[in-house]
Structures are given as C-alpha cells and as structure tokens.
Amino acid sequence: MKDIKEIAQFIFDAVQTASNLAYVDGVRTKPSAPNAETLDELYKTTRTKHFDDEMKFKIMLGNFFLSSENYEKYYKKALVVLGQK
C-alpha cells in the first residue's frame, strides 16, 4: 500500500502538470497546426502532437482534482499532508 505522502505528492504533481501545460495550445505558443481551420482543431492537433498518453492522463487528473467539487476533497488535503498549507 502506498504511503499517504506518496498519494499526496501524486495529486500535487498532477495539478502542477495540468496548470503548467494549460498554456500549450498553439495560440500562445508556436502553432503546431498552421492549417487548422477552427480553434478546437488547433488545440486538438497541438496537444496530440506534443502530449503523450501519460501527460494527457496527468492533465485530466489535475483538472479533476482542481474542479470545484473535488478541490477540498483531494487537493487541499494533499497540500496539508505535504506541509504546504
């Protein structure tokens, strides 16, 4: 069984990944899909090109932990365990 600090660190890392990579959209960064016709197509192409499956998983988990219904339940508790709050 994993230690509570390992779990808290996993939650914290997922949130940091989601937060730090949110700007990689092909608009604020160098466009990876110059032929994209819509903003959604640009986002999808850029993120497909630059993010592997594990990165996408961490981004989704990070956003899950930061959602309004899960922030207190997971992220805030992880910060307490890690001594950051």
Secondary structure, 3 states (H helix, E strand, C coil): CCCHHHHHHHHHHHHHHHHHHCCCCCCCCCCCCCCCCCHHHHHHHHHHHHCCHHHHHHHHHHHHHHCCCCHHHHHHHHHHHCCCC
